[in-house]
């Protein structure tokens, strides 16, 4: 049995208090508020231990580094939202429901994961403030999504 250290306690507290999946860097930033001189290697070592102890669950999004959430959150079915501006990930507690009808005929759906992408409330408010400031100056606001081009 592994011992519980101040570092491990601070890391687990950071994850549980966040109420959303955190990256290792976000965990380091939060846990460092309780334990100074905490390093990223210590965070990863303790995350591995917390996952093995089933106190923390790994959230994997395509093309992203793993994020971690408490098993309390992971133990109920939910999905995720990733902000395309700040890259933070949030829990989404609604579910579109039974997706078996979407599978090709003869296939069996065993589980599903859904990730929504867009701007979180903080980034959306900042974008609105930026657009309002640009409008006040009489300059056009930059398009929010450089990769999206409307053909119309």
Buried (B, 14 or more C-beta within 10 A) or exposed (E): EEEEEEBBBBBBBBBBEBEBBBBBEBBBBBBBEBBEEBEEEBBBBBBEBBBEEEBBBEBEBEEEEEBBBBBEBBEEEBBBBBBEBEBBBBBEEEEEEEEEEEEEEEEEEEEBEEBEEEBBEEBBEBBEEEBEEEEEEEEEBEEBEEEEEEEE
